[in-house]
């Protein structure tokens, strides 16, 4: 009897966890679908923050992005300005695949990032090398972008190590003012 209770409890927990999971296809029903190729063409500025595992804000930043595309291949040149004065760069090489899927590589990304859009959402996953003090950590990023309107996107990212969330990133993208810059 005890074994049967454990099996039923495990099955119920799996159903509960499955029901709580977010899947990209849930966002299909919108009039104007979000496509990163369209959104990330030209200049975009974003503001964000990093929160540690306890929710404390540990860093704030602004990022200038310049997107360009040749057919289904794109470059997103990103320049990050952190509140502690650090400036970093990331250059995404992106490829749009069939059915709203994307793949990408960048200097600090391990392997290939993969993503999918549906409706007003875009889900992006990859492994990122993150320098902290004298070490470099490899973290899994689970990145969700939600288009609010034609100019604004909100991004929520979970940074995980061995399946445990170590930080959250929140970004707000705005392309309504193409001359907006982080510095100066």
C-alpha positions as CSV (number, residue, x, y, z in Angstrom):
1,X,0.0,0.0,0.0
2,X,2.8,2.4,0.9
3,X,4.4,1.9,-2.5
4,X,1.1,2.6,-4.3
5,X,0.7,5.9,-2.4
6,X,4.3,6.9,-3.4
7,X,3.5,6.1,-7.1
8,X,0.2,8.1,-7.0
9,X,1.9,11.0,-5.2
10,X,4.7,11.0,-7.8
11,X,2.2,10.9,-10.7
12,X,0.2,13.8,-9.2
13,X,3.4,15.9,-8.7
14,X,4.4,15.3,-12.3
15,X,1.0,16.3,-13.6
16,X,1.1,19.4,-11.3
17,X,4.6,20.4,-12.5
18,X,3.6,19.8,-16.1
19,X,0.5,22.0,-15.7
20,X,2.6,24.8,-14.2
21,X,5.2,24.8,-16.9
22,X,5.2,27.5,-19.6
23,X,5.3,26.4,-23.2
24,X,5.9,28.7,-26.2
25,X,2.8,27.5,-28.1
26,X,0.6,29.0,-25.3
27,X,1.2,32.4,-26.8
28,X,0.2,31.6,-30.4
29,X,-3.2,33.4,-30.4
30,X,-2.4,37.1,-31.2
31,X,-3.1,39.4,-34.1
32,X,0.4,40.6,-34.6
33,X,3.1,37.9,-33.9
34,X,6.5,38.9,-32.4
35,X,9.5,38.1,-34.6
36,X,12.9,39.0,-33.4
37,X,14.2,39.5,-37.0
38,X,11.7,42.3,-37.4
39,X,12.1,43.8,-33.9
40,X,15.9,43.7,-33.8
41,X,16.5,45.5,-37.1
42,X,18.2,48.8,-36.5
43,X,18.9,50.4,-33.1
44,X,17.3,49.3,-29.8
45,X,18.2,50.4,-26.3
46,X,17.5,48.2,-23.2
47,X,17.7,48.8,-19.5
48,X,18.1,45.9,-17.0
49,X,19.0,44.5,-13.7
50,X,20.5,41.3,-12.3
51,X,19.1,39.9,-9.1
52,X,20.8,37.2,-7.0
53,X,19.1,34.1,-5.7
54,X,17.5,36.0,-2.8
55,X,16.1,38.7,-5.1
56,X,18.7,41.4,-4.2
57,X,19.6,43.6,-7.1
58,X,23.3,43.1,-7.7
59,X,23.9,45.0,-11.0
60,X,22.0,47.4,-13.2
61,X,22.9,48.1,-16.8
62,X,22.0,49.7,-20.1
63,X,22.6,48.0,-23.4
64,X,22.8,49.5,-26.9
65,X,21.9,47.0,-29.7
66,X,22.4,47.4,-33.4
67,X,20.7,44.7,-35.4
68,X,21.2,44.0,-39.1
69,X,20.0,41.2,-41.3
70,X,21.0,39.7,-44.7
71,X,18.1,37.4,-45.6
72,X,17.7,35.0,-42.7
73,X,21.2,35.7,-41.2
74,X,21.5,38.4,-38.7
75,X,24.0,40.2,-36.4
76,X,23.0,41.8,-33.1
77,X,25.9,43.9,-31.9
78,X,25.4,44.6,-28.2
79,X,27.3,47.1,-26.0
80,X,26.6,46.8,-22.2
81,X,27.2,49.6,-19.8
82,X,27.1,48.4,-16.2
83,X,26.5,50.7,-13.2
84,X,30.0,49.9,-11.8
85,X,31.6,51.3,-14.9
86,X,32.3,48.0,-16.7
87,X,31.6,47.9,-20.4
88,X,31.2,44.6,-22.3
89,X,30.3,43.5,-25.8
90,X,28.5,40.6,-27.3
91,X,28.0,39.9,-31.0
92,X,25.2,37.5,-31.8
93,X,25.3,35.7,-35.1
94,X,21.7,34.6,-35.7
95,X,20.0,32.4,-38.2
96,X,16.3,32.2,-38.7
97,X,15.1,28.7,-39.3
98,X,11.7,27.3,-40.3
99,X,8.6,27.6,-38.1
100,X,9.8,30.6,-36.1
101,X,12.9,28.9,-34.8
102,X,16.3,30.6,-34.4
103,X,19.9,29.5,-33.7
104,X,22.7,31.8,-32.6
105,X,26.3,32.0,-31.5
106,X,28.3,34.6,-29.6
107,X,31.8,35.1,-28.2
108,X,30.8,34.1,-24.6
109,X,28.2,31.5,-25.5
110,X,29.1,27.8,-25.3
111,X,27.8,25.9,-28.3
112,X,24.6,27.1,-30.1
113,X,21.7,29.0,-28.6
114,X,18.3,27.9,-29.7
115,X,15.0,29.7,-29.7
116,X,11.4,29.7,-30.9
117,X,8.8,32.4,-31.2
118,X,5.0,32.0,-31.0
119,X,2.5,34.8,-30.8
120,X,3.9,37.7,-28.7
121,X,6.7,35.6,-27.0
122,X,10.2,34.4,-27.8
123,X,11.9,31.6,-25.8
124,X,15.7,31.5,-26.0
125,X,18.1,29.0,-24.3
126,X,21.9,28.8,-24.1
127,X,25.0,28.4,-22.0
128,X,26.9,31.5,-21.1
129,X,30.4,32.0,-19.7
130,X,30.1,34.5,-16.9
131,X,33.3,35.9,-15.3
132,X,33.0,36.5,-11.6
133,X,36.2,37.8,-9.8
134,X,39.0,35.4,-11.0
135,X,36.7,32.6,-12.1
136,X,34.5,31.9,-15.1
137,X,31.2,30.1,-14.5
138,X,29.1,28.4,-17.2
139,X,25.5,29.1,-16.6
140,X,22.4,28.0,-18.4
141,X,20.1,30.9,-19.4
142,X,16.4,30.4,-19.9
143,X,15.3,33.6,-21.6
144,X,11.7,34.7,-22.3
145,X,10.9,37.9,-24.3
146,X,7.4,39.3,-24.4
147,X,6.5,42.0,-26.9
148,X,4.2,44.6,-25.3
149,X,3.8,46.7,-28.5
150,X,5.7,47.4,-31.7
151,X,8.4,49.4,-29.8
152,X,8.7,47.7,-26.4
153,X,9.7,44.2,-25.2
154,X,10.2,42.8,-21.7
155,X,12.7,40.1,-21.1
156,X,12.9,37.7,-18.1
157,X,15.9,35.4,-17.8
158,X,16.7,32.7,-15.3
159,X,20.4,32.0,-14.8
160,X,21.0,28.4,-13.6
161,X,23.9,26.4,-12.4
162,X,23.3,22.6,-12.1
163,X,19.5,23.3,-12.4
164,X,19.4,25.7,-9.5
165,X,18.5,29.4,-10.2
166,X,21.4,31.6,-9.1
167,X,20.2,34.9,-10.6
168,X,17.4,36.5,-12.5
169,X,17.7,39.2,-15.2
170,X,15.0,41.6,-16.2
171,X,15.3,43.8,-19.2
172,X,13.1,46.4,-20.9
173,X,13.8,47.0,-24.6
174,X,12.6,50.2,-26.3
175,X,13.1,51.1,-30.0
176,X,10.7,54.1,-30.0
177,X,13.6,56.6,-29.8
178,X,16.2,55.4,-32.3
179,X,18.7,58.1,-31.2
180,X,18.6,57.1,-27.5
181,X,21.9,56.0,-26.1
182,X,23.1,54.6,-22.8
183,X,26.1,57.1,-22.4
184,X,26.5,60.7,-23.3
